[in-house]
Amino acid sequence: MLKKARVIGRTTIVKARGGVACPVMVMAVVVVAALSAVFPVVAPPAYGKDLSAGSGQGSDGSAQISVSVSYESAASSSGGDGGGVVTSSQTVTATVLPTCYYLPMQSGKEFAEDARGEYKSLFNDENGGTVDTRYPGWQEHADDAEGHWYVPTCSSARLQPGEHIDQVAEEYFKDHLPVFVPAGGQAPAALIDGGTLARAAWDAVTIPQPGVETNPKLGDSGATLVGMDTWVWATEETPAKVTATATAGPVTATVTAVSDGLRLSAPDSVPDCHGFGTAWSEGAGEGSSDCTIEFTRSSAHLGGTTPLDISVGYSVSYTATDGASGDLGAVTTTTTHSIPVAEIQTVNN
């Protein structure tokens, strides 16, 4: 059911339950409540670059996009010279839901019946708008009972932070008129803005948990020692930087997540970690690693191993080719590494 209607400039905004705004001429009153029954929700198609009808979107404006993700390792390569950056990549898919899109409404025949009938006056507004200016060529589809009119629609549930539905809808409706789509055709593609695209792309990204190595490792148990600096360093599966890129129509968004290092926490310990660590090597000087931890007590009272909690925090931001940019907050990955801690016993004669 429709909740309320009012006029903004040249456009009538109708708010239905669920926060959907449509520039309504009488047909919206008839079918908004029945949309879910007439047009079932299906998996969204892939998004194409063609912005005309047939470019491939679901009836709710949703579309699937491909997201290219690259992971820049926090560890140096283990190749011959030990230098370089290890980078891996993958492609994932994401569903993007634009704030404004085209919603399927009445058939050409149903619309014509209302446009010629008792609701005809509702198509006129105080600024001179008529059915002919709002629905260009509608009479050409007056006998078409299979094709449908698609009207520009905005959903408050999909607003970006700081946006207001009236402002967004008014701006969108200025340049988007209803479009008739013949039977078998696809909805006109919505223009997906950079912020919406970036958030959808980032939601599809998974950052691997951090992996680490430690030194010293003594005996079969691989224990470290109380009172010594235990070196901790990130292994190749730990990303220092993650980049995700996606394109929808003419807009490309790039999301970047960057971290400055490991964070360590363990019982009976004093961490001193300000980076991703340095892999220990024979002859390495004391103090030459930026990530160490000193244990002050053995792990005997903890069942034989001490839980070393490792976390990596990332700052996430995005830029887009439509000029949009912003902060997507922080993400933290965590893991726990069990490490035996032994104590050297001395005997006084």
PyMOL commands that set and color helices and strands:
alter all, ss='L'
color gray80, all
select helices_A, chain A and resi 27-38+108-116+120-123+131-134+138-141+156-158+165-174+194-203+300-302
alter helices_A, ss='H'
color red, helices_A
select strands_A, chain A and resi 2-8+11-16+20-23+63-76+85-96+100-107+148-155+179-181+212-215+224-225+229-234+239-248+251-258+262-265+269-273+291-295+306-320+325-339+341-342
alter strands_A, ss='S'
color yellow, strands_A
deselect
rebuild
show_as cartoon
